[in-house]
Amino acid sequence: MSLLRDRMALLEAVVTLAGQAGEAIRTIYERGDISVTRKADDSPLTEADMAAHHLIDAGLKALTPEVPVLSEESAAVDIAERLSWPLFWLVDPLDGTQEFIRRNGEFTVNIALIEDGVPVMGVVQVPVTGEVFLGLNTDKVTGAWHQSGHVRDAIRARSPASPVTLVASRRHGAGAVAALEDAIEARMGPVARTSMGSSLKLCRIAQGRADIYPRLAPTAEWDTAAAHAIVKAAGGEVLGPDFLPLRYQKEDLLNPHFLVTGSEPERWRFLKPLL
């Protein structure tokens, strides 16, 4: 029987798979001698990216052989074929390769299940700490959790706090984010800003430890899908420039600029002109 009929059981299987990929990444990370090559778009690629990709690709195909897998490290897929998929896995085997190379620990394994353009399941695993964020959005089960060791706790995105906690990328879109930060301060009071890498920024929103994450620089669908599913399951949202939830399975795999918000997205509508 296909695990697709029991999404909670499937989620648990994906958590296990993400942990295996995270362990493969951590082994290479701790070895220290990391060789780096460059892809056609000049982005970095390491042995860890490919080790995680092969492990996840094989694992998902074993779990759900009827569901296509699209990974950042997959071979190119014909657009018409990709757009015809009603359901597919969207994977970033190592989100935050730059952080991996810089050895700051802020990189993750991202696995999402996309149904009709919407992320309905997401797992984000942190190889250095072993912690896992997971979320599920179905008619029967909606919830988000954080797991550290053998302890798993439900998480929930929060209403805006004071001071507003803004999480941002370490290297991308700094000038545009500063203007947005000024607008928040003028409307809502003091802003505490924290910078970090990879999809951990979205996970902090889902965890109720931050209020807003503006992304005003390029990302790809596989960068955000898993954490988007978790944020959504935790009561938050990822909003594009039209202030509608970000969609997936577009012809162009690049995302537009977006905001990740907690449980009251309408509170941030005044930022729409700045996206």
C-alpha positions in Angstrom: 0.0 0.0 0.0 1.3 3.4 -0.9 2.4 5.6 2.0 0.6 8.5 0.2 -2.6 7.2 1.8 -1.1 7.8 5.3 0.6 11.2 5.2 1.6 11.1 8.8 3.4 7.8 8.3 5.0 9.2 5.1 6.1 12.3 7.0 7.9 10.1 9.6 9.6 8.2 6.9 10.8 11.4 5.3 12.1 12.6 8.7 14.2 9.4 8.9 15.5 9.9 5.3 16.4 13.6 6.0 18.3 12.4 9.1 20.3 10.0 7.0 21.1 12.7 4.5 22.1 15.1 7.3 24.4 12.4 8.8 26.1 12.0 5.4 26.6 15.8 5.2 27.9 16.0 8.7 30.5 13.3 8.1 31.9 15.2 5.2 31.7 18.5 7.1 33.6 17.1 10.1 36.2 15.6 7.8 37.3 19.2 6.9 38.8 18.7 3.5 35.9 20.1 1.4 36.5 20.4 -2.3 34.3 22.9 -4.1 33.4 23.0 -7.8 31.2 25.5 -9.7 27.9 24.8 -11.5 26.9 26.5 -14.7 25.4 29.4 -12.8 28.6 29.8 -10.8 27.0 28.6 -7.6 29.1 26.2 -5.5 28.8 22.4 -5.4 30.4 20.1 -2.9 30.7 16.3 -2.3 28.1 16.8 0.5 25.5 18.2 -1.9 25.8 15.2 -4.2 25.9 12.6 -1.4 22.7 14.0 0.1 21.1 14.3 -3.3 21.7 10.6 -4.3 20.6 9.4 -0.9 17.3 11.4 -0.9 16.5 10.7 -4.5 16.8 7.0 -4.0 15.0 7.1 -0.7 12.0 9.0 -2.0 11.7 6.8 -5.1 11.6 3.8 -2.8 9.0 5.3 -0.5 6.7 6.6 -3.3 7.8 5.2 -6.7 4.8 6.9 -8.4 5.8 10.4 -7.3 8.5 12.3 -9.4 11.4 13.9 -7.6 12.8 17.3 -8.5 16.1 18.2 -6.7 18.4 21.1 -7.1 21.0 18.6 -8.2 18.6 16.7 -10.6 19.2 16.6 -14.3 17.1 19.1 -16.2 13.5 18.1 -16.6 11.3 19.2 -19.6 9.1 22.1 -18.5 6.0 20.6 -20.0 6.5 17.3 -18.2 7.3 19.1 -14.9 4.1 21.3 -15.1 2.0 18.1 -15.7 2.9 16.6 -12.3 -0.1 16.8 -9.9 2.2 15.7 -7.0 6.0 15.8 -6.7 8.9 15.9 -4.3 10.9 19.2 -4.3 14.3 18.9 -2.6 17.3 20.9 -1.7 19.8 18.3 -0.5 22.0 21.0 1.1 20.5 24.4 1.5 23.2 26.9 2.5 26.2 25.5 0.6 28.0 28.8 1.2 27.4 28.4 5.0 28.7 24.8 4.7 31.8 26.0 3.0 32.3 28.8 5.6 31.7 26.2 8.3 29.2 28.3 10.4 26.7 25.4 10.8 23.8 27.2 9.2 22.8 24.8 6.5 19.9 22.3 6.2 18.4 19.4 4.3 15.1 20.4 2.8 12.4 18.0 1.5 8.9 19.1 0.5 5.9 17.4 -1.1 4.1 19.7 -3.5 0.4 19.1 -4.5 -1.2 21.3 -7.1 1.4 24.0 -6.5 1.1 24.1 -2.7 3.6 22.7 -0.2 1.7 20.2 1.8 4.5 18.5 3.7 7.9 19.8 4.7 11.0 18.5 6.6 14.0 20.6 7.4 16.9 18.9 9.1 20.0 20.6 10.5 23.0 18.4 10.1 25.2 20.0 12.7 22.7 19.8 15.6 20.5 16.9 14.4 17.4 18.9 15.1 14.4 18.6 12.7 11.5 20.9 11.8 8.5 19.2 10.2 5.1 20.2 9.1 2.0 18.7 7.5 -1.0 20.4 5.9 -3.9 18.0 5.0 -7.7 17.8 5.5 -7.1 15.4 8.4 -3.9 16.6 10.0 -2.4 20.1 10.2 0.5 20.7 12.5 4.2 21.7 12.8 6.8 20.3 15.2 10.4 20.8 16.3 12.4 17.8 17.3 15.7 17.7 19.2 17.0 14.3 20.1 14.1 12.2 21.2 12.0 15.2 22.2 9.4 16.5 19.8 7.3 19.6 20.6 4.5 21.3 18.6 5.4 24.8 17.4 3.3 27.8 16.4 4.0 31.0 14.7 3.3 34.1 16.8 1.6 37.4 16.5 4.0 40.3 16.1 5.9 41.0 19.3 7.7 44.1 20.6 10.4 44.7 19.7 9.7 43.2 16.3 12.2 40.4 15.6 13.3 40.4 11.9 15.5 37.7 10.5 17.5 38.3 7.4 20.0 36.8 5.0 23.7 37.3 5.9 24.6 38.4 2.4 21.6 39.2 0.1 19.5 42.3 -0.4 20.9 44.2 2.6 20.0 47.7 1.2 16.4 46.8 0.4 15.9 45.0 3.7 17.2 48.1 5.5 14.5 50.2 3.9 11.9 47.7 4.9 13.2 47.6 8.4 12.9 51.4 8.6 9.3 51.1 7.5 8.5 48.6 10.2 10.2 50.7 12.9 8.1 53.8 11.8 4.9 51.8 12.0 5.5 49.3 14.8 8.3 50.5 16.9 11.8 49.0 17.7 13.2 46.2 15.5 15.7 43.6 16.6 17.5 42.2 13.6 19.1 38.8 13.4 21.0 37.4 10.4 21.4 33.7 9.6 21.7 31.3 6.7 19.5 28.8 4.8 15.9 27.9 5.5 16.5 28.3 9.3 15.1 31.8 8.9 11.7 30.5 7.9 11.9 27.9 10.7 12.4 30.6 13.3 9.1 32.2 12.2 7.4 28.8 12.4 8.9 28.3 15.9 7.5 31.6 17.1 11.0 33.0 17.7 10.9 35.7 15.0 8.1 37.8 13.5 9.1 38.5 9.9 11.6 37.5 7.3 11.8 39.6 4.1 13.6 38.0 1.2 14.4 40.7 -1.4 16.9 38.8 -3.4 16.7 35.7 -5.7 15.8 32.2 -4.4 14.7 29.0 -6.1 11.6 27.0 -5.3 13.6 24.2 -3.6 15.1 26.8 -1.3 11.8 27.6 0.3 9.3 24.8 -0.2 10.0 22.6 2.8 10.2 25.4 5.3 7.1 27.1 3.7 5.1 24.0 4.4 6.3 24.1 8.0 5.5 27.8 8.4 2.0 27.3 6.9 1.4 24.3 9.2 2.4 26.5 12.2 -0.1 29.2 11.3 2.2 31.6 9.4 2.5 32.3 5.7 4.9 33.1 2.9 3.6 36.0 0.8 4.7 37.1 -2.7 4.7 40.7 -4.0 0.9 40.3 -4.7 0.5 39.5 -1.0 -0.8 36.1 -1.9 0.8 32.8 -0.7 3.8 31.8 -2.8 3.1 29.2 -5.4 5.3 26.4 -6.7 5.6 24.5 -10.0 6.0 27.6 -12.1 7.6 27.6 -15.5 10.4 29.7 -13.9 11.8 27.9 -10.8 12.9 31.2 -9.3 10.8 32.7 -6.6 9.7 36.4 -6.6 10.6 38.5 -3.6 8.6 37.5 -0.5 7.7 38.0 3.1 7.5 35.2 5.7 5.1 36.2 8.5 3.7 34.8 11.7 0.0 34.3 12.6 -1.3 37.7 11.5 -0.1 38.3 7.9 -2.5 41.2 7.3 -0.6 43.2 9.9 2.3 43.5 7.4 0.3 44.6 4.3 1.8 48.1 4.6 5.1 46.6 3.4 3.6 45.4 0.1 4.9 48.5 -1.9 8.4 47.6 -0.8 8.4 44.1 -2.1 
